[in-house]
Amino acid sequence: MKEPLDQELLSAYLDGELTAAEQARVERLLAENPKAKQLLDELRALSATLQSLPQEKIGEDLAPCVLRQAERELLTGSRPAAAARSRLREMISHMLSRRALAWAAAAVAIAVIFAIGEHHQRQQQQR
């Protein structure tokens, strides 16, 4: 008898988060069920793709910088300087660059494909 596919269990297996008993259960499932093996391969590919995406990091000084600027504005009643506005525009432009948007679109496309596949598998299992 084939055990039903459990995406969460396979994901935890991939991440090394299972107990020895759960790991043995998954390994039996993988040996007996080609669809489980295929799903694990897809999860591995998705994980590799997500790991390869560039990570945008916000500088550690951002929060203190924003707080100082806000305090300065409160005390002086002035608006942000043109340089500060320009820096903010540059940061936003960088985060919304074509490359970053392309990677984000690729990640969304992969997630949608994966979700459709999972939905299709669940429908087949219910039959």
JOJOJO-V611042 format. One record per run of one state. SS is the DSSP state (H for helix, E for strand, C for the rest). FROM is the first residue (numbers start at 1). TO is the last residue. Records with the same first field share a line. If there is no record, write none. Layout:
SS->FROM-TO  FROM-TO
This chain:
C->1-6  15-19  33-33  53-61  77-81  96-97  127-127
H->7-14  20-32  34-52  62-76  82-95  98-126
